[in-house]
């Protein structure tokens, strides 16, 4: 067997990011995932601009719809933002009638945040906007490749969650 054939067979199972002689952002999975996420967030914000909500406000509502009654601190942790920032987000959502603060029954210092019916009524519109965006962005990928990508990302996410704690 020639040297070239040995090198080719040895490289078959090597991930792309290990093959590069120098670091290349386009071949770095962390950079690529972060960049795609950034671009998706910006595109989604454009999609929902007519609602008057920012992406962060929408994300806060999504978490509260799933986990209604979080404290502001818990919501800030879910969104990976600071306590001061979440205070402003919740203030704006409350002024819009989409959430309400209630005293925590156990901790007098804490407030719990609950979604209102008005927020729940936004969910179909937001799902529709997200679906339109995903159709546009992922529509050119063959269905099997879309499913493979989604399943792969789910597995990576679960692995990272397992390793986090």
Phi and psi in radians as a Rosetta constraint file:
Dihedral C 1 N 2 CA 2 C 2 CIRCULARHARMONIC -1.329 0.35
Dihedral N 2 CA 2 C 2 N 3 CIRCULARHARMONIC 2.819 0.35
Dihedral C 2 N 3 CA 3 C 3 CIRCULARHARMONIC -1.021 0.35
Dihedral N 3 CA 3 C 3 N 4 CIRCULARHARMONIC -0.702 0.35
Dihedral C 3 N 4 CA 4 C 4 CIRCULARHARMONIC -1.104 0.35
Dihedral N 4 CA 4 C 4 N 5 CIRCULARHARMONIC -0.700 0.35
Dihedral C 4 N 5 CA 5 C 5 CIRCULARHARMONIC -1.178 0.35
Dihedral N 5 CA 5 C 5 N 6 CIRCULARHARMONIC -0.692 0.35
Dihedral C 5 N 6 CA 6 C 6 CIRCULARHARMONIC -1.090 0.35
Dihedral N 6 CA 6 C 6 N 7 CIRCULARHARMONIC -0.770 0.35
Dihedral C 6 N 7 CA 7 C 7 CIRCULARHARMONIC -1.112 0.35
Dihedral N 7 CA 7 C 7 N 8 CIRCULARHARMONIC -0.729 0.35
Dihedral C 7 N 8 CA 8 C 8 CIRCULARHARMONIC -1.120 0.35
Dihedral N 8 CA 8 C 8 N 9 CIRCULARHARMONIC -0.771 0.35
Dihedral C 8 N 9 CA 9 C 9 CIRCULARHARMONIC -1.231 0.35
Dihedral N 9 CA 9 C 9 N 10 CIRCULARHARMONIC -0.561 0.35
Dihedral C 9 N 10 CA 10 C 10 CIRCULARHARMONIC -1.196 0.35
Dihedral N 10 CA 10 C 10 N 11 CIRCULARHARMONIC -0.492 0.35
Dihedral C 10 N 11 CA 11 C 11 CIRCULARHARMONIC -1.530 0.35
Dihedral N 11 CA 11 C 11 N 12 CIRCULARHARMONIC -0.161 0.35
Dihedral C 11 N 12 CA 12 C 12 CIRCULARHARMONIC -1.026 0.35
Dihedral N 12 CA 12 C 12 N 13 CIRCULARHARMONIC -0.753 0.35
Dihedral C 12 N 13 CA 13 C 13 CIRCULARHARMONIC -1.639 0.35
Dihedral N 13 CA 13 C 13 N 14 CIRCULARHARMONIC 0.118 0.35
Dihedral C 13 N 14 CA 14 C 14 CIRCULARHARMONIC -1.479 0.35
Dihedral N 14 CA 14 C 14 N 15 CIRCULARHARMONIC 2.231 0.35
Dihedral C 14 N 15 CA 15 C 15 CIRCULARHARMONIC -1.075 0.35
Dihedral N 15 CA 15 C 15 N 16 CIRCULARHARMONIC 2.631 0.35
Dihedral C 15 N 16 CA 16 C 16 CIRCULARHARMONIC -0.944 0.35
Dihedral N 16 CA 16 C 16 N 17 CIRCULARHARMONIC -0.722 0.35
Dihedral C 16 N 17 CA 17 C 17 CIRCULARHARMONIC -1.190 0.35
Dihedral N 17 CA 17 C 17 N 18 CIRCULARHARMONIC -0.279 0.35
Dihedral C 17 N 18 CA 18 C 18 CIRCULARHARMONIC -1.587 0.35
Dihedral N 18 CA 18 C 18 N 19 CIRCULARHARMONIC -0.284 0.35
Dihedral C 18 N 19 CA 19 C 19 CIRCULARHARMONIC -1.429 0.35
Dihedral N 19 CA 19 C 19 N 20 CIRCULARHARMONIC -0.479 0.35
Dihedral C 19 N 20 CA 20 C 20 CIRCULARHARMONIC -1.155 0.35
Dihedral N 20 CA 20 C 20 N 21 CIRCULARHARMONIC 2.342 0.35
Dihedral C 20 N 21 CA 21 C 21 CIRCULARHARMONIC -1.237 0.35
Dihedral N 21 CA 21 C 21 N 22 CIRCULARHARMONIC -0.585 0.35
Dihedral C 21 N 22 CA 22 C 22 CIRCULARHARMONIC -2.231 0.35
Dihedral N 22 CA 22 C 22 N 23 CIRCULARHARMONIC 2.794 0.35
Dihedral C 22 N 23 CA 23 C 23 CIRCULARHARMONIC -1.141 0.35
Dihedral N 23 CA 23 C 23 N 24 CIRCULARHARMONIC 2.321 0.35
Dihedral C 23 N 24 CA 24 C 24 CIRCULARHARMONIC -2.325 0.35
Dihedral N 24 CA 24 C 24 N 25 CIRCULARHARMONIC 2.041 0.35
Dihedral C 24 N 25 CA 25 C 25 CIRCULARHARMONIC -0.958 0.35
Dihedral N 25 CA 25 C 25 N 26 CIRCULARHARMONIC -0.610 0.35
Dihedral C 25 N 26 CA 26 C 26 CIRCULARHARMONIC -1.196 0.35
Dihedral N 26 CA 26 C 26 N 27 CIRCULARHARMONIC -0.326 0.35
Dihedral C 26 N 27 CA 27 C 27 CIRCULARHARMONIC -1.825 0.35
Dihedral N 27 CA 27 C 27 N 28 CIRCULARHARMONIC 0.012 0.35
Dihedral C 27 N 28 CA 28 C 28 CIRCULARHARMONIC -1.606 0.35
Dihedral N 28 CA 28 C 28 N 29 CIRCULARHARMONIC 1.996 0.35
Dihedral C 28 N 29 CA 29 C 29 CIRCULARHARMONIC -1.078 0.35
Dihedral N 29 CA 29 C 29 N 30 CIRCULARHARMONIC -0.650 0.35
Dihedral C 29 N 30 CA 30 C 30 CIRCULARHARMONIC -1.112 0.35
Dihedral N 30 CA 30 C 30 N 31 CIRCULARHARMONIC -0.787 0.35
Dihedral C 30 N 31 CA 31 C 31 CIRCULARHARMONIC -1.115 0.35
Dihedral N 31 CA 31 C 31 N 32 CIRCULARHARMONIC -0.785 0.35
Dihedral C 31 N 32 CA 32 C 32 CIRCULARHARMONIC -1.091 0.35
Dihedral N 32 CA 32 C 32 N 33 CIRCULARHARMONIC -0.793 0.35
Dihedral C 32 N 33 CA 33 C 33 CIRCULARHARMONIC -1.102 0.35
Dihedral N 33 CA 33 C 33 N 34 CIRCULARHARMONIC -0.774 0.35
Dihedral C 33 N 34 CA 34 C 34 CIRCULARHARMONIC -1.108 0.35
Dihedral N 34 CA 34 C 34 N 35 CIRCULARHARMONIC -0.706 0.35
Dihedral C 34 N 35 CA 35 C 35 CIRCULARHARMONIC -1.183 0.35
Dihedral N 35 CA 35 C 35 N 36 CIRCULARHARMONIC -0.755 0.35
Dihedral C 35 N 36 CA 36 C 36 CIRCULARHARMONIC -1.099 0.35
Dihedral N 36 CA 36 C 36 N 37 CIRCULARHARMONIC -0.739 0.35
Dihedral C 36 N 37 CA 37 C 37 CIRCULARHARMONIC -1.077 0.35
Dihedral N 37 CA 37 C 37 N 38 CIRCULARHARMONIC -0.750 0.35
Dihedral C 37 N 38 CA 38 C 38 CIRCULARHARMONIC -1.062 0.35
Dihedral N 38 CA 38 C 38 N 39 CIRCULARHARMONIC -0.807 0.35
Dihedral C 38 N 39 CA 39 C 39 CIRCULARHARMONIC -1.154 0.35
Dihedral N 39 CA 39 C 39 N 40 CIRCULARHARMONIC -0.675 0.35
Dihedral C 39 N 40 CA 40 C 40 CIRCULARHARMONIC -1.126 0.35
Dihedral N 40 CA 40 C 40 N 41 CIRCULARHARMONIC -0.740 0.35
Dihedral C 40 N 41 CA 41 C 41 CIRCULARHARMONIC -1.057 0.35
Dihedral N 41 CA 41 C 41 N 42 CIRCULARHARMONIC -0.792 0.35
Dihedral C 41 N 42 CA 42 C 42 CIRCULARHARMONIC -1.114 0.35
Dihedral N 42 CA 42 C 42 N 43 CIRCULARHARMONIC -0.735 0.35
Dihedral C 42 N 43 CA 43 C 43 CIRCULARHARMONIC -1.149 0.35
Dihedral N 43 CA 43 C 43 N 44 CIRCULARHARMONIC -0.690 0.35
Dihedral C 43 N 44 CA 44 C 44 CIRCULARHARMONIC -1.144 0.35
Dihedral N 44 CA 44 C 44 N 45 CIRCULARHARMONIC -0.691 0.35
Dihedral C 44 N 45 CA 45 C 45 CIRCULARHARMONIC -1.058 0.35
Dihedral N 45 CA 45 C 45 N 46 CIRCULARHARMONIC -0.676 0.35
Dihedral C 45 N 46 CA 46 C 46 CIRCULARHARMONIC -1.132 0.35
Dihedral N 46 CA 46 C 46 N 47 CIRCULARHARMONIC -0.697 0.35
Dihedral C 46 N 47 CA 47 C 47 CIRCULARHARMONIC -1.085 0.35
Dihedral N 47 CA 47 C 47 N 48 CIRCULARHARMONIC -0.656 0.35
Dihedral C 47 N 48 CA 48 C 48 CIRCULARHARMONIC -1.706 0.35
Dihedral N 48 CA 48 C 48 N 49 CIRCULARHARMONIC 0.119 0.35
Dihedral C 48 N 49 CA 49 C 49 CIRCULARHARMONIC -0.972 0.35
Dihedral N 49 CA 49 C 49 N 50 CIRCULARHARMONIC -0.576 0.35
Dihedral C 49 N 50 CA 50 C 50 CIRCULARHARMONIC -1.154 0.35
Dihedral N 50 CA 50 C 50 N 51 CIRCULARHARMONIC -0.337 0.35
Dihedral C 50 N 51 CA 51 C 51 CIRCULARHARMONIC -1.397 0.35
Dihedral N 51 CA 51 C 51 N 52 CIRCULARHARMONIC -0.297 0.35
Dihedral C 51 N 52 CA 52 C 52 CIRCULARHARMONIC 1.448 0.35
Dihedral N 52 CA 52 C 52 N 53 CIRCULARHARMONIC -0.003 0.35
Dihedral C 52 N 53 CA 53 C 53 CIRCULARHARMONIC -1.630 0.35
Dihedral N 53 CA 53 C 53 N 54 CIRCULARHARMONIC 2.560 0.35
Dihedral C 53 N 54 CA 54 C 54 CIRCULARHARMONIC -1.531 0.35
Dihedral N 54 CA 54 C 54 N 55 CIRCULARHARMONIC 2.906 0.35
Dihedral C 54 N 55 CA 55 C 55 CIRCULARHARMONIC -1.028 0.35
Dihedral N 55 CA 55 C 55 N 56 CIRCULARHARMONIC -0.723 0.35
Dihedral C 55 N 56 CA 56 C 56 CIRCULARHARMONIC -1.133 0.35
Dihedral N 56 CA 56 C 56 N 57 CIRCULARHARMONIC -0.693 0.35
Dihedral C 56 N 57 CA 57 C 57 CIRCULARHARMONIC -1.117 0.35
Dihedral N 57 CA 57 C 57 N 58 CIRCULARHARMONIC -0.739 0.35
Dihedral C 57 N 58 CA 58 C 58 CIRCULARHARMONIC -1.119 0.35
Dihedral N 58 CA 58 C 58 N 59 CIRCULARHARMONIC -0.754 0.35
Dihedral C 58 N 59 CA 59 C 59 CIRCULARHARMONIC -1.073 0.35
Dihedral N 59 CA 59 C 59 N 60 CIRCULARHARMONIC -0.699 0.35
Dihedral C 59 N 60 CA 60 C 60 CIRCULARHARMONIC -1.063 0.35
Dihedral N 60 CA 60 C 60 N 61 CIRCULARHARMONIC -0.763 0.35
Dihedral C 60 N 61 CA 61 C 61 CIRCULARHARMONIC -1.095 0.35
Dihedral N 61 CA 61 C 61 N 62 CIRCULARHARMONIC -0.696 0.35
Dihedral C 61 N 62 CA 62 C 62 CIRCULARHARMONIC -1.050 0.35
Dihedral N 62 CA 62 C 62 N 63 CIRCULARHARMONIC -0.825 0.35
Dihedral C 62 N 63 CA 63 C 63 CIRCULARHARMONIC -1.106 0.35
Dihedral N 63 CA 63 C 63 N 64 CIRCULARHARMONIC -0.706 0.35
Dihedral C 63 N 64 CA 64 C 64 CIRCULARHARMONIC -1.229 0.35
Dihedral N 64 CA 64 C 64 N 65 CIRCULARHARMONIC -0.557 0.35
Dihedral C 64 N 65 CA 65 C 65 CIRCULARHARMONIC -1.157 0.35
Dihedral N 65 CA 65 C 65 N 66 CIRCULARHARMONIC -0.661 0.35
Dihedral C 65 N 66 CA 66 C 66 CIRCULARHARMONIC -1.343 0.35
Dihedral N 66 CA 66 C 66 N 67 CIRCULARHARMONIC -0.648 0.35
Dihedral C 66 N 67 CA 67 C 67 CIRCULARHARMONIC -2.295 0.35
Dihedral N 67 CA 67 C 67 N 68 CIRCULARHARMONIC 1.041 0.35
Dihedral C 67 N 68 CA 68 C 68 CIRCULARHARMONIC -1.010 0.35
Dihedral N 68 CA 68 C 68 N 69 CIRCULARHARMONIC 2.425 0.35
Dihedral C 68 N 69 CA 69 C 69 CIRCULARHARMONIC 1.612 0.35
Dihedral N 69 CA 69 C 69 N 70 CIRCULARHARMONIC 0.329 0.35
Dihedral C 69 N 70 CA 70 C 70 CIRCULARHARMONIC -1.178 0.35
Dihedral N 70 CA 70 C 70 N 71 CIRCULARHARMONIC 2.677 0.35
Dihedral C 70 N 71 CA 71 C 71 CIRCULARHARMONIC -1.307 0.35
Dihedral N 71 CA 71 C 71 N 72 CIRCULARHARMONIC 2.848 0.35
Dihedral C 71 N 72 CA 72 C 72 CIRCULARHARMONIC -1.076 0.35
Dihedral N 72 CA 72 C 72 N 73 CIRCULARHARMONIC -0.633 0.35
Dihedral C 72 N 73 CA 73 C 73 CIRCULARHARMONIC -1.111 0.35
Dihedral N 73 CA 73 C 73 N 74 CIRCULARHARMONIC -0.780 0.35
Dihedral C 73 N 74 CA 74 C 74 CIRCULARHARMONIC -1.105 0.35
Dihedral N 74 CA 74 C 74 N 75 CIRCULARHARMONIC -0.698 0.35
Dihedral C 74 N 75 CA 75 C 75 CIRCULARHARMONIC -1.144 0.35
Dihedral N 75 CA 75 C 75 N 76 CIRCULARHARMONIC -0.722 0.35
Dihedral C 75 N 76 CA 76 C 76 CIRCULARHARMONIC -1.048 0.35
Dihedral N 76 CA 76 C 76 N 77 CIRCULARHARMONIC -0.710 0.35
Dihedral C 76 N 77 CA 77 C 77 CIRCULARHARMONIC -1.135 0.35
Dihedral N 77 CA 77 C 77 N 78 CIRCULARHARMONIC -0.720 0.35
Dihedral C 77 N 78 CA 78 C 78 CIRCULARHARMONIC -1.076 0.35
Dihedral N 78 CA 78 C 78 N 79 CIRCULARHARMONIC -0.678 0.35
Dihedral C 78 N 79 CA 79 C 79 CIRCULARHARMONIC -1.542 0.35
Dihedral N 79 CA 79 C 79 N 80 CIRCULARHARMONIC -0.128 0.35
Dihedral C 79 N 80 CA 80 C 80 CIRCULARHARMONIC 1.036 0.35
Dihedral N 80 CA 80 C 80 N 81 CIRCULARHARMONIC 0.811 0.35
Dihedral C 80 N 81 CA 81 C 81 CIRCULARHARMONIC -2.287 0.35
Dihedral N 81 CA 81 C 81 N 82 CIRCULARHARMONIC 2.929 0.35
Dihedral C 81 N 82 CA 82 C 82 CIRCULARHARMONIC -1.315 0.35
Dihedral N 82 CA 82 C 82 N 83 CIRCULARHARMONIC 2.825 0.35
Dihedral C 82 N 83 CA 83 C 83 CIRCULARHARMONIC -1.109 0.35
Dihedral N 83 CA 83 C 83 N 84 CIRCULARHARMONIC -0.697 0.35
Dihedral C 83 N 84 CA 84 C 84 CIRCULARHARMONIC -1.127 0.35
Dihedral N 84 CA 84 C 84 N 85 CIRCULARHARMONIC -0.716 0.35
Dihedral C 84 N 85 CA 85 C 85 CIRCULARHARMONIC -1.128 0.35
Dihedral N 85 CA 85 C 85 N 86 CIRCULARHARMONIC -0.752 0.35
Dihedral C 85 N 86 CA 86 C 86 CIRCULARHARMONIC -1.165 0.35
Dihedral N 86 CA 86 C 86 N 87 CIRCULARHARMONIC -0.528 0.35
Dihedral C 86 N 87 CA 87 C 87 CIRCULARHARMONIC -1.039 0.35
Dihedral N 87 CA 87 C 87 N 88 CIRCULARHARMONIC -0.770 0.35
Dihedral C 87 N 88 CA 88 C 88 CIRCULARHARMONIC -1.163 0.35
Dihedral N 88 CA 88 C 88 N 89 CIRCULARHARMONIC -0.690 0.35
Dihedral C 88 N 89 CA 89 C 89 CIRCULARHARMONIC -1.081 0.35
Dihedral N 89 CA 89 C 89 N 90 CIRCULARHARMONIC -0.843 0.35
Dihedral C 89 N 90 CA 90 C 90 CIRCULARHARMONIC -1.149 0.35
Dihedral N 90 CA 90 C 90 N 91 CIRCULARHARMONIC -0.673 0.35
Dihedral C 90 N 91 CA 91 C 91 CIRCULARHARMONIC -0.983 0.35
Dihedral N 91 CA 91 C 91 N 92 CIRCULARHARMONIC -0.847 0.35
Dihedral C 91 N 92 CA 92 C 92 CIRCULARHARMONIC -1.156 0.35
Dihedral N 92 CA 92 C 92 N 93 CIRCULARHARMONIC -0.692 0.35
Dihedral C 92 N 93 CA 93 C 93 CIRCULARHARMONIC -1.154 0.35
Dihedral N 93 CA 93 C 93 N 94 CIRCULARHARMONIC -0.658 0.35
Dihedral C 93 N 94 CA 94 C 94 CIRCULARHARMONIC -1.169 0.35
Dihedral N 94 CA 94 C 94 N 95 CIRCULARHARMONIC -0.744 0.35
Dihedral C 94 N 95 CA 95 C 95 CIRCULARHARMONIC -1.081 0.35
Dihedral N 95 CA 95 C 95 N 96 CIRCULARHARMONIC -0.560 0.35
Dihedral C 95 N 96 CA 96 C 96 CIRCULARHARMONIC -1.417 0.35
Dihedral N 96 CA 96 C 96 N 97 CIRCULARHARMONIC -0.061 0.35
Dihedral C 96 N 97 CA 97 C 97 CIRCULARHARMONIC 1.367 0.35
Dihedral N 97 CA 97 C 97 N 98 CIRCULARHARMONIC 0.339 0.35
Dihedral C 97 N 98 CA 98 C 98 CIRCULARHARMONIC -1.700 0.35
Dihedral N 98 CA 98 C 98 N 99 CIRCULARHARMONIC -0.363 0.35
Dihedral C 98 N 99 CA 99 C 99 CIRCULARHARMONIC -2.441 0.35
Dihedral N 99 CA 99 C 99 N 100 CIRCULARHARMONIC 2.833 0.35
Dihedral C 99 N 100 CA 100 C 100 CIRCULARHARMONIC -2.386 0.35
Dihedral N 100 CA 100 C 100 N 101 CIRCULARHARMONIC 2.528 0.35
Dihedral C 100 N 101 CA 101 C 101 CIRCULARHARMONIC -1.617 0.35
Dihedral N 101 CA 101 C 101 N 102 CIRCULARHARMONIC 2.447 0.35
Dihedral C 101 N 102 CA 102 C 102 CIRCULARHARMONIC -2.333 0.35
Dihedral N 102 CA 102 C 102 N 103 CIRCULARHARMONIC 2.586 0.35
Dihedral C 102 N 103 CA 103 C 103 CIRCULARHARMONIC -1.068 0.35
Dihedral N 103 CA 103 C 103 N 104 CIRCULARHARMONIC 2.480 0.35
Dihedral C 103 N 104 CA 104 C 104 CIRCULARHARMONIC -1.268 0.35
Dihedral N 104 CA 104 C 104 N 105 CIRCULARHARMONIC 2.252 0.35
Dihedral C 104 N 105 CA 105 C 105 CIRCULARHARMONIC -1.183 0.35
Dihedral N 105 CA 105 C 105 N 106 CIRCULARHARMONIC -0.330 0.35
Dihedral C 105 N 106 CA 106 C 106 CIRCULARHARMONIC -1.816 0.35
Dihedral N 106 CA 106 C 106 N 107 CIRCULARHARMONIC -0.711 0.35
Dihedral C 106 N 107 CA 107 C 107 CIRCULARHARMONIC -1.975 0.35
Dihedral N 107 CA 107 C 107 N 108 CIRCULARHARMONIC 1.892 0.35
Dihedral C 107 N 108 CA 108 C 108 CIRCULARHARMONIC -1.101 0.35
Dihedral N 108 CA 108 C 108 N 109 CIRCULARHARMONIC -0.398 0.35
Dihedral C 108 N 109 CA 109 C 109 CIRCULARHARMONIC -1.396 0.35
Dihedral N 109 CA 109 C 109 N 110 CIRCULARHARMONIC -0.275 0.35
Dihedral C 109 N 110 CA 110 C 110 CIRCULARHARMONIC -1.816 0.35
Dihedral N 110 CA 110 C 110 N 111 CIRCULARHARMONIC 2.624 0.35
Dihedral C 110 N 111 CA 111 C 111 CIRCULARHARMONIC -1.964 0.35
Dihedral N 111 CA 111 C 111 N 112 CIRCULARHARMONIC 2.547 0.35
Dihedral C 111 N 112 CA 112 C 112 CIRCULARHARMONIC -1.871 0.35
Dihedral N 112 CA 112 C 112 N 113 CIRCULARHARMONIC 2.592 0.35
Dihedral C 112 N 113 CA 113 C 113 CIRCULARHARMONIC -2.014 0.35
Dihedral N 113 CA 113 C 113 N 114 CIRCULARHARMONIC 2.253 0.35
Dihedral C 113 N 114 CA 114 C 114 CIRCULARHARMONIC -2.177 0.35
Dihedral N 114 CA 114 C 114 N 115 CIRCULARHARMONIC 2.469 0.35
Dihedral C 114 N 115 CA 115 C 115 CIRCULARHARMONIC -1.363 0.35
Dihedral N 115 CA 115 C 115 N 116 CIRCULARHARMONIC 2.639 0.35
Dihedral C 115 N 116 CA 116 C 116 CIRCULARHARMONIC -1.704 0.35
Dihedral N 116 CA 116 C 116 N 117 CIRCULARHARMONIC 2.998 0.35
Dihedral C 116 N 117 CA 117 C 117 CIRCULARHARMONIC -1.065 0.35
Dihedral N 117 CA 117 C 117 N 118 CIRCULARHARMONIC -0.588 0.35
Dihedral C 117 N 118 CA 118 C 118 CIRCULARHARMONIC -1.054 0.35
Dihedral N 118 CA 118 C 118 N 119 CIRCULARHARMONIC -0.693 0.35
Dihedral C 118 N 119 CA 119 C 119 CIRCULARHARMONIC -1.175 0.35
Dihedral N 119 CA 119 C 119 N 120 CIRCULARHARMONIC -0.737 0.35
Dihedral C 119 N 120 CA 120 C 120 CIRCULARHARMONIC -1.092 0.35
Dihedral N 120 CA 120 C 120 N 121 CIRCULARHARMONIC -0.536 0.35
Dihedral C 120 N 121 CA 121 C 121 CIRCULARHARMONIC -1.263 0.35
Dihedral N 121 CA 121 C 121 N 122 CIRCULARHARMONIC -0.317 0.35
Dihedral C 121 N 122 CA 122 C 122 CIRCULARHARMONIC -1.356 0.35
Dihedral N 122 CA 122 C 122 N 123 CIRCULARHARMONIC -0.337 0.35
Dihedral C 122 N 123 CA 123 C 123 CIRCULARHARMONIC -0.991 0.35
Dihedral N 123 CA 123 C 123 N 124 CIRCULARHARMONIC -0.844 0.35
Dihedral C 123 N 124 CA 124 C 124 CIRCULARHARMONIC -1.018 0.35
Dihedral N 124 CA 124 C 124 N 125 CIRCULARHARMONIC -0.705 0.35
Dihedral C 124 N 125 CA 125 C 125 CIRCULARHARMONIC -1.104 0.35
Dihedral N 125 CA 125 C 125 N 126 CIRCULARHARMONIC -0.798 0.35
Dihedral C 125 N 126 CA 126 C 126 CIRCULARHARMONIC -1.154 0.35
Dihedral N 126 CA 126 C 126 N 127 CIRCULARHARMONIC -0.690 0.35
Dihedral C 126 N 127 CA 127 C 127 CIRCULARHARMONIC -1.078 0.35
Dihedral N 127 CA 127 C 127 N 128 CIRCULARHARMONIC -0.732 0.35
Dihedral C 127 N 128 CA 128 C 128 CIRCULARHARMONIC -1.095 0.35
Dihedral N 128 CA 128 C 128 N 129 CIRCULARHARMONIC -0.760 0.35
Dihedral C 128 N 129 CA 129 C 129 CIRCULARHARMONIC -1.101 0.35
Dihedral N 129 CA 129 C 129 N 130 CIRCULARHARMONIC -0.736 0.35
Dihedral C 129 N 130 CA 130 C 130 CIRCULARHARMONIC -1.128 0.35
Dihedral N 130 CA 130 C 130 N 131 CIRCULARHARMONIC -0.754 0.35
Dihedral C 130 N 131 CA 131 C 131 CIRCULARHARMONIC -1.083 0.35
Dihedral N 131 CA 131 C 131 N 132 CIRCULARHARMONIC -0.708 0.35
Dihedral C 131 N 132 CA 132 C 132 CIRCULARHARMONIC -1.052 0.35
Dihedral N 132 CA 132 C 132 N 133 CIRCULARHARMONIC -0.776 0.35
Dihedral C 132 N 133 CA 133 C 133 CIRCULARHARMONIC -1.118 0.35
Dihedral N 133 CA 133 C 133 N 134 CIRCULARHARMONIC -0.808 0.35
Dihedral C 133 N 134 CA 134 C 134 CIRCULARHARMONIC -1.122 0.35
Dihedral N 134 CA 134 C 134 N 135 CIRCULARHARMONIC -0.673 0.35
Dihedral C 134 N 135 CA 135 C 135 CIRCULARHARMONIC -1.045 0.35
Dihedral N 135 CA 135 C 135 N 136 CIRCULARHARMONIC -0.751 0.35
Dihedral C 135 N 136 CA 136 C 136 CIRCULARHARMONIC -1.166 0.35
Dihedral N 136 CA 136 C 136 N 137 CIRCULARHARMONIC -0.809 0.35
Dihedral C 136 N 137 CA 137 C 137 CIRCULARHARMONIC -1.338 0.35
Dihedral N 137 CA 137 C 137 N 138 CIRCULARHARMONIC -0.769 0.35
Dihedral C 137 N 138 CA 138 C 138 CIRCULARHARMONIC -1.756 0.35
Dihedral N 138 CA 138 C 138 N 139 CIRCULARHARMONIC -0.053 0.35
Dihedral C 138 N 139 CA 139 C 139 CIRCULARHARMONIC -1.052 0.35
Dihedral N 139 CA 139 C 139 N 140 CIRCULARHARMONIC -0.471 0.35
Dihedral C 139 N 140 CA 140 C 140 CIRCULARHARMONIC -1.415 0.35
Dihedral N 140 CA 140 C 140 N 141 CIRCULARHARMONIC -0.238 0.35
Dihedral C 140 N 141 CA 141 C 141 CIRCULARHARMONIC -1.391 0.35
Dihedral N 141 CA 141 C 141 N 142 CIRCULARHARMONIC 2.416 0.35
Dihedral C 141 N 142 CA 142 C 142 CIRCULARHARMONIC -1.051 0.35
Dihedral N 142 CA 142 C 142 N 143 CIRCULARHARMONIC 2.549 0.35
Dihedral C 142 N 143 CA 143 C 143 CIRCULARHARMONIC -0.887 0.35
Dihedral N 143 CA 143 C 143 N 144 CIRCULARHARMONIC -0.721 0.35
Dihedral C 143 N 144 CA 144 C 144 CIRCULARHARMONIC -1.107 0.35
Dihedral N 144 CA 144 C 144 N 145 CIRCULARHARMONIC -0.648 0.35
Dihedral C 144 N 145 CA 145 C 145 CIRCULARHARMONIC -1.231 0.35
Dihedral N 145 CA 145 C 145 N 146 CIRCULARHARMONIC -0.649 0.35
Dihedral C 145 N 146 CA 146 C 146 CIRCULARHARMONIC -1.073 0.35
Dihedral N 146 CA 146 C 146 N 147 CIRCULARHARMONIC -0.817 0.35
Dihedral C 146 N 147 CA 147 C 147 CIRCULARHARMONIC -1.113 0.35
Dihedral N 147 CA 147 C 147 N 148 CIRCULARHARMONIC -0.729 0.35
Dihedral C 147 N 148 CA 148 C 148 CIRCULARHARMONIC -1.080 0.35
Dihedral N 148 CA 148 C 148 N 149 CIRCULARHARMONIC -0.776 0.35
Dihedral C 148 N 149 CA 149 C 149 CIRCULARHARMONIC -1.074 0.35
Dihedral N 149 CA 149 C 149 N 150 CIRCULARHARMONIC -0.831 0.35
Dihedral C 149 N 150 CA 150 C 150 CIRCULARHARMONIC -1.075 0.35
Dihedral N 150 CA 150 C 150 N 151 CIRCULARHARMONIC -0.814 0.35
Dihedral C 150 N 151 CA 151 C 151 CIRCULARHARMONIC -1.098 0.35
Dihedral N 151 CA 151 C 151 N 152 CIRCULARHARMONIC -0.692 0.35
Dihedral C 151 N 152 CA 152 C 152 CIRCULARHARMONIC -1.110 0.35
Dihedral N 152 CA 152 C 152 N 153 CIRCULARHARMONIC -0.764 0.35
Dihedral C 152 N 153 CA 153 C 153 CIRCULARHARMONIC -1.123 0.35
Dihedral N 153 CA 153 C 153 N 154 CIRCULARHARMONIC -0.661 0.35
Dihedral C 153 N 154 CA 154 C 154 CIRCULARHARMONIC -1.079 0.35
Dihedral N 154 CA 154 C 154 N 155 CIRCULARHARMONIC -0.742 0.35
Dihedral C 154 N 155 CA 155 C 155 CIRCULARHARMONIC -1.138 0.35
Dihedral N 155 CA 155 C 155 N 156 CIRCULARHARMONIC -0.737 0.35
Dihedral C 155 N 156 CA 156 C 156 CIRCULARHARMONIC -1.103 0.35
Dihedral N 156 CA 156 C 156 N 157 CIRCULARHARMONIC -0.758 0.35
Dihedral C 156 N 157 CA 157 C 157 CIRCULARHARMONIC -1.046 0.35
Dihedral N 157 CA 157 C 157 N 158 CIRCULARHARMONIC -0.818 0.35
Dihedral C 157 N 158 CA 158 C 158 CIRCULARHARMONIC -1.082 0.35
Dihedral N 158 CA 158 C 158 N 159 CIRCULARHARMONIC -0.694 0.35
Dihedral C 158 N 159 CA 159 C 159 CIRCULARHARMONIC -1.088 0.35
Dihedral N 159 CA 159 C 159 N 160 CIRCULARHARMONIC -0.763 0.35
Dihedral C 159 N 160 CA 160 C 160 CIRCULARHARMONIC -1.158 0.35
Dihedral N 160 CA 160 C 160 N 161 CIRCULARHARMONIC -0.669 0.35
Dihedral C 160 N 161 CA 161 C 161 CIRCULARHARMONIC -1.133 0.35
Dihedral N 161 CA 161 C 161 N 162 CIRCULARHARMONIC -0.713 0.35
Dihedral C 161 N 162 CA 162 C 162 CIRCULARHARMONIC -1.085 0.35
Dihedral N 162 CA 162 C 162 N 163 CIRCULARHARMONIC -0.661 0.35
Dihedral C 162 N 163 CA 163 C 163 CIRCULARHARMONIC -1.386 0.35
Dihedral N 163 CA 163 C 163 N 164 CIRCULARHARMONIC -0.217 0.35
Dihedral C 163 N 164 CA 164 C 164 CIRCULARHARMONIC -1.444 0.35
Dihedral N 164 CA 164 C 164 N 165 CIRCULARHARMONIC -0.210 0.35
